[in-house]
Amino acid sequence: MRIPTTSDLDSLRTALGSSDVILDAIFGFSFKPPVRAPFDEVLPLLTQSRLPIVSVDIPSGWDVESGRPSDPLPGSNGSGEKKVDALDPDVLISLTAPKEGVRGYRGRHFLGGRFVPKSLDEKFRLNLPEYPGMDLIVELPTPLENTANKL
């Protein structure tokens, strides 16, 4: 497929300058924070690019069970700036079933995984949606804000 790769931040900056969207599949669902080098420098560059981000299965930097780290980490350069420790994608594409850690995700969320047998859905209480027609992907509803504690 000849997909270009890069091994330094300058090349990444250049590539981002000629890109329309970022496909985030950096970490797998077994990732456990904190983000380590060299990705502790990569994630901020991706965020600063202001390009739309589409994450696959779980956004990079998020824990598959507990979700996004609650607050950006204090910067290590003494500037008082917050350090980006996780991506906040515009779109999330979950595979097979949404992961527990994405319950708080608020962007557009799609699910691909029509192949899961009904027996497994019921056994593991996945509560998977119906797929219309012959579609292999379905858009999930955005969670409503918790308004119970609001005035």
N, C-alpha and C positions, 0 to 999 in steps of 0.2 A: 504494500500500500504506500510505501515511501512517505510515512509520516515523519516529519522532521522532529528531532529531539534537540535539547540543549542541555548544557552542563554548567552554564554560568549565568549570573544575574543580568549582565549586559545583553546577552543574546535573548534572554527572556523579555527584557524591556523592549528590545527591538521587535520581537515577535508580537508582543501585545499591541504595539503601535500600529501594526498592520492587520489586526484581528477584529472580528465583529462580535464574537462571543467566546466565552471560556467554557469548555467542557471539563468539569471537575470530577475526576475519577482518581485523585491522587492517592488516597488511602482506602483500604477495604473496610468492611464492616467490623473487622476485629481490632481496629485502631483504638488505642487507649491514650488519652492526653497525658502529658503535655506534648505539644508539637516540638519536635527536635530538629536540629540542623540537618540539612540546609533549608528545610521547609519553614522554619521560623522566619526566614527572610523571603521565601516565595509567597506565602499567603498574604502578607501585607502588599506586595507588588500586585497581586491579582486584584485585591480589593481596591487599591489606589487607581487601578486602570479605569475604574467606573464602567467597565464592559459588563453586559449581562452575563450572569453565571448560571449554568445549568449543572446541577450536581446529580450524580448517579448513586442511588441507594442510600447514602448518608453524606451530608455535607462534610468536606474535609475539616478536621479539627473537632468534630462532634463525637461524643461517645455514643455508641449504638444503643446503650441502655438508658443513660441519664441525659443525653442530649447535648445541646450547645453549652459550653462553659458560660456561666451566668454573667460575668463581666469581663471586658477586655483586661488583659494583664497590664500592670504599670510598665512603662518603657524602661529599658535598661540603660538608655543613653543619658539619663538625668534631665531630659527635656520636659518631663511631665506628660508627654504624649502617651496615649494608650497604645499598647502593642496588640496587633491583630493576631489572635490565637485560633480563629476559626472563620470559615467563610459563611456568608449569609446569602445564599443563592436566590435568584429570582424565580427559578423553577427547580423542582426536585422530581426526579424520576425514580420511584421505588421499584425494586425488583422482587417478585414473588409476593411480598406482603410489606406494608409499611413497618419500619422498625420502631421499637418502643421510644427511642430517643428523639424521634421527629414529631412527637405529639405537640410540641410548642411551635412547630414550623408554620409560618403564616403566608408564604407565597403560593404560587400555583403548584399543585402537587398531582402528579400522574402516577398510575400504577400499571406495570406490565407484568403479567403473570397468570394469564387465563388458563394456563396448563395445570394449575393446582387442583387436584381432585376434590370434589365436595367432601369426601370422607376425611381428608386431611384438614380442610377448612374447619369442619365441625370438631374433629379431635383436638386441634390446637386452638380452637376458638379464635380463628383469625378474623372472622367477620368480614370476609372479602366482598366487595361489591359485585353486582351483576355487570357483565360486559354486554353492551348493546350489539345486537346482530352478530357479525363475525369479527368485531373489533378485538384486537389483542392488547389494547391499552385503554384505560379509562381515567378521566380526570376526577380526582377526589374533591369533595367539598372542603372549603377552607373552614377551619374551626372558628366558631363564634368566640368573640372576646368574652371572658368571664366577667359578667356584669353584676354578679351577686353582691360584691362588696363596694359597688359604686353608688354614689348618691344620685 
